[in-house]
Amino acid sequence: MSTIPVLNASGCLDALAAPDVARALDAFVTKTVTPLSREGNPPPRIAETESGMLNSIGLQNQGIDAFLAQNLPRLAALGAPLWVSVGGFSAADYSELCERLDDRDEVATIELNLSCPNVEEAPETAAELVAAARRGTSKTLYAKLSPATWDIAESARAVADAGADGLSLVNTIRGLAFDPDTGRPKLARGPGGYSGPALRPIAHACVHACAEAVDLPIVGMGGIATGRHANDFVASGAGAVALGTILFSDPWAPARVRSELAESLSPEKRIHSSKQ
């Protein structure tokens, strides 16, 4: 079998609604949690395109208090290692969230959503947000970066210096699609985060650049639908992969991709997994 861990991309799987799918992963990544509850953006907020999917969910979630009291115990009971994705609108938000999670043994890793294209960004740099998160916890921190960054290798170096233990590459990239009947944007908010097959070559370039720049483990994601796709991320420098858009059409993809990856991954490429 493949030694490359297979995760889900944050927000692409409801583990409580599909527990068997979550258990098929090597780790489950939660939807992004914010300090306070959020209703998210107005509908419609998901739309298909010719080569992928747009979403503008807007970080809808119940907030950290309800997450800790209600969802975290239920997610931990599934038995899969748990990564909690956190997001906010200031360095103080990230620090607070990490402090709240620091003493929770159920949480294996905290993923810092530093690059959601569907909400207002924090005024601080990604490195400053990572530094604030690092002050709040001793847990493993993965920084999720945007493919829209002009020099993502420089961003990777900055967050590594600030205390990130790993990288999640990449988040969605901003896109816009129009309804052919109305001529209006398909999403109520207009632009949204674009994911799916068209994102894959962009993500490969980002993973490759960051793997050359820093000595951190990388979770590669962006349009993975087959073991061959996953193998290409390993060739780019990732030590683990995450499935996103494919889970909406094929929720049982984790087991299939893992099997296909085991068949396609050549021995010489396994060296890339040594960072994980």
C-alpha positions in Angstrom: 0.0 0.0 0.0 1.0 3.6 -0.5 2.9 5.3 2.4 1.5 8.7 1.3 -1.2 9.9 3.7 -4.5 10.9 2.2 -6.5 13.6 3.8 -9.5 15.8 2.9 -9.3 19.4 2.0 -11.0 21.5 4.7 -14.7 22.1 4.0 -15.1 19.4 1.4 -16.4 16.6 3.7 -18.9 16.5 6.6 -17.4 13.7 8.7 -20.5 13.5 11.0 -22.8 13.0 8.0 -20.4 10.6 6.3 -18.4 8.9 9.1 -17.3 5.9 7.0 -15.7 8.2 4.4 -13.9 10.1 7.2 -12.6 6.9 8.6 -11.1 6.0 5.2 -8.8 9.0 5.5 -5.4 9.0 7.2 -6.6 12.3 9.0 -9.7 14.3 8.9 -9.5 18.1 8.4 -12.4 20.1 9.8 -14.3 22.9 8.2 -12.7 26.2 9.3 -13.7 27.3 12.7 -13.7 31.0 13.7 -14.0 32.7 17.1 -17.7 33.6 16.7 -20.4 31.8 14.7 -20.9 32.9 11.1 -23.9 32.5 8.8 -21.7 32.7 5.7 -22.4 34.4 2.4 -25.8 34.6 0.8 -26.9 31.8 -1.7 -26.3 30.7 -4.3 -22.8 30.1 -3.1 -21.7 26.9 -5.1 -21.6 26.7 -8.9 -20.1 24.2 -11.3 -17.9 25.4 -14.2 -16.5 23.5 -17.3 -13.3 22.6 -15.4 -14.1 22.8 -11.7 -16.3 24.4 -9.1 -16.7 27.8 -7.6 -17.7 28.3 -3.9 -18.4 31.3 -1.8 -19.4 29.7 1.5 -17.9 32.5 3.6 -16.6 30.4 6.5 -20.1 29.4 7.8 -19.6 27.7 11.1 -20.8 27.5 14.7 -17.9 29.3 16.3 -15.2 27.9 18.6 -17.4 27.6 21.8 -20.0 25.3 20.1 -17.3 23.5 18.2 -15.5 22.5 21.3 -18.7 21.6 23.2 -20.6 19.8 20.5 -18.6 18.8 17.4 -15.1 18.1 18.7 -16.2 15.1 20.9 -18.2 13.6 18.1 -15.4 14.0 15.6 -12.9 12.5 18.0 -15.1 9.5 18.4 -14.7 8.6 14.7 -11.1 7.5 15.5 -9.3 9.3 12.7 -6.5 11.7 13.6 -8.1 15.2 13.7 -6.8 18.4 12.1 -8.8 21.5 13.1 -8.8 24.3 10.5 -9.0 27.8 12.1 -9.5 31.2 10.5 -10.0 34.7 11.7 -9.8 38.4 10.9 -6.8 39.4 13.0 -3.7 38.0 14.7 -5.6 38.1 18.0 -8.3 35.7 16.5 -5.6 33.2 15.5 -3.9 33.4 18.8 -7.2 32.9 20.7 -8.3 29.9 18.6 -5.0 28.2 19.1 -5.0 28.8 22.8 -8.5 27.3 23.0 -7.3 24.2 21.2 -4.0 23.8 22.8 -5.1 21.6 25.7 -7.4 19.4 23.7 -5.8 16.0 23.3 -8.3 15.2 20.5 -6.6 17.7 18.2 -3.5 16.3 16.4 -2.8 19.3 14.2 -4.1 22.9 13.7 -4.3 24.1 10.1 -4.2 27.9 9.8 -6.5 29.0 7.0 -4.6 32.1 5.9 -6.0 32.4 2.4 -9.8 32.1 2.1 -10.8 34.2 -1.0 -14.4 34.5 0.2 -14.0 36.7 3.3 -12.1 39.9 4.2 -8.5 39.2 5.0 -6.8 40.0 8.3 -4.6 43.1 8.1 -1.5 41.2 9.3 0.8 39.2 7.0 0.7 35.5 6.9 3.9 35.3 8.9 2.5 37.6 11.6 -0.6 35.4 11.8 1.5 32.2 12.1 3.6 33.9 14.8 0.4 34.8 16.8 -0.8 31.2 16.4 2.5 29.9 17.5 2.3 31.9 20.7 -1.0 30.4 21.4 -0.1 26.7 21.1 2.6 24.1 21.1 0.6 21.9 18.7 1.7 21.1 15.2 0.8 24.1 12.9 0.2 23.8 9.1 -0.1 27.1 7.2 -2.5 27.0 4.3 -1.3 29.4 1.6 -2.9 30.9 -1.5 -1.8 30.1 -5.0 -2.5 33.8 -5.9 0.6 34.9 -4.0 3.2 36.2 -6.4 6.1 34.6 -4.7 4.8 31.6 -2.8 8.3 30.4 -2.0 9.0 33.6 -0.1 5.7 33.2 1.8 6.7 29.7 2.7 10.0 30.9 4.0 8.3 33.6 6.0 5.8 31.3 7.7 8.5 28.7 8.4 10.6 31.4 10.2 7.4 32.4 12.1 6.9 28.9 13.5 4.9 26.9 11.0 5.6 23.1 11.1 4.2 22.3 7.7 2.4 23.7 4.7 -1.0 23.0 3.1 -0.8 23.8 -0.6 -3.0 25.2 -2.0 -6.2 27.0 -1.1 -8.7 27.9 -3.9 -8.0 30.7 -6.3 -10.4 33.5 -7.0 -12.6 33.0 -10.0 -15.8 34.2 -11.6 -18.4 32.5 -13.8 -21.6 33.8 -15.5 -25.0 32.2 -16.0 -25.5 32.0 -19.8 -29.3 32.6 -19.4 -29.1 35.7 -17.2 -25.7 37.0 -18.0 -25.2 37.5 -14.2 -22.6 35.9 -12.0 -23.5 32.4 -10.9 -22.6 33.2 -7.3 -24.6 35.8 -5.3 -21.3 37.4 -4.1 -19.9 37.4 -7.6 -16.4 35.9 -7.4 -15.6 32.8 -5.4 -12.9 30.3 -4.7 -12.1 28.1 -7.7 -11.2 24.5 -7.3 -11.0 21.3 -9.4 -9.0 20.0 -12.3 -8.0 23.5 -13.6 -6.3 24.3 -10.3 -4.0 21.2 -10.5 -1.1 22.6 -12.6 -1.1 25.8 -10.5 -0.9 23.7 -7.3 1.9 21.6 -8.7 4.0 24.7 -9.3 3.3 26.0 -5.8 4.2 22.8 -4.1 7.4 22.5 -6.2 8.5 26.1 -5.4 7.9 25.6 -1.7 9.5 22.2 -1.5 12.6 23.8 -3.0 12.5 26.8 -0.6 11.8 25.2 2.8 12.4 21.9 4.6 8.8 21.5 5.8 6.3 18.7 5.2 3.8 19.6 2.6 0.2 18.5 2.0 -0.5 18.9 -1.7 -4.1 19.5 -2.9 -5.8 21.0 -5.9 -7.8 19.0 -8.4 -6.7 15.5 -7.3 -9.1 12.9 -8.6 -6.9 9.8 -9.2 -3.9 8.1 -7.9 -1.9 9.4 -10.9 -2.8 13.0 -9.9 -1.7 12.3 -6.3 1.6 10.8 -7.6 2.2 14.0 -9.5 1.9 16.0 -6.3 4.4 13.6 -4.7 6.8 14.2 -7.6 6.3 18.0 -7.0 7.5 17.6 -3.4 4.4 16.8 -1.3 4.6 14.2 1.4 0.8 13.9 1.8 -2.2 14.7 -0.4 -5.7 16.0 0.3 -8.9 15.5 -1.7 -11.3 18.3 -2.3 -13.7 18.8 -5.1 -13.7 15.1 -6.1 -15.4 14.3 -2.8 -18.6 16.1 -3.9 -19.0 13.7 -6.9 -17.2 10.6 -5.5 -17.2 10.5 -1.7 -15.5 7.1 -1.7 -12.5 8.5 -3.6 -10.1 8.2 -0.7 -9.8 4.4 -0.8 -9.7 4.4 -4.6 -7.0 7.1 -4.8 -5.0 5.4 -2.2 -5.1 2.1 -4.1 -4.3 3.8 -7.4 -1.4 5.8 -5.8 0.1 2.6 -4.4 0.1 1.1 -7.9 1.6 4.2 -9.6 4.1 5.4 -7.0 7.5 4.3 -8.0 10.1 3.4 -5.4 12.4 6.3 -6.3 9.6 8.8 -5.7 9.0 7.7 -2.2 11.9 9.8 -1.1 9.6 12.8 -1.3 7.4 11.4 1.5 10.3 11.4 3.9 9.5 15.0 5.0 6.1 13.9 6.3 
